[in-house]
Amino acid sequence: AVSKDADPAWSKTGGIKAWIDGEPDARTGAVYEPYLGHFPTDIPGGKGILNFTQEEADALALRVDNAGLMCLFHCSADHSTDIGLNAYENVLKSGNPKNILRIEHFGVFMLSDEELKRAADMGIKVSVQPAWLTTLANSNTENLGVERAATGFKFRSMIDAGLEPAAGTDVTGIYLVTLNPFLHMYAAVTRNSDMGIFQPEQAISVTEALKMWTVWAAKSMGEFAVKGSIEPGKYADMTV
């Protein structure tokens, strides 16, 4: 825990992150339909893993929000994303949320039109990792098949739906090759992937890619009052 006397500009408890599932590249993301093929390390049934039941996710989301903290659910596939959205919908029904409700890796690997609409209608925050196009588009297609994989990395659709996706490197993860934020901007704009140009109609503009790393990232943490843009009264954190 952070001392109550700590300067929040330097140290604070920002929120609670919980892994609802694993990840599709490891075939542990919680999917409704089994992964293609068979790996010796697959979870029985081939549908990945769930670390939380719907009831457990509901309870945790309410508890975190009631404590006034951000709730950040790692949801990397269709089944887990529905669990996260259901839990957040339950928080919204209980009254105005006390803090930000956010889904990590939202729609990066797969995303249905219904999930996209629900997230936009609920006004939740989402975090994405565009540079994974350069390293995981091929494995995602091999694991999920062309049709399901084609629903991933839909950043154009997210923005058009009214979401403001915040980009991140997932620095606590294992993909060290994608730590450079400029690689993420490049991938989001060009749609270059490890299997060629991937869904070019989902490309975004350079300005939108920059917003993913500045304005929208700050908003996703509830810190836009002090970060995310260069203007009087905000921290002078900038890269030239």
Secondary structure, DSSP 4 states (H G I P E B T S, - for coil): ---TTS-TTT----EEEEESB--GGGT-S--SSPPSS--TTPPTTSS--BSS-HHHHHHHHHHHHHTT-EEEEE--SHHHHHHHHHHHHHHHHTSS-SS-EEEETTTTS---HHHHHHHHHHT-EEEE-GGGHHHHHHHHHHHH-HHHHTTSS-HHHHHHTT--PEE---TTSS-GGG--HHHHHHHHHH-EETTEE--GGG---HHHHHHHHTHHHHHHTT-TTTSSS--TTS------
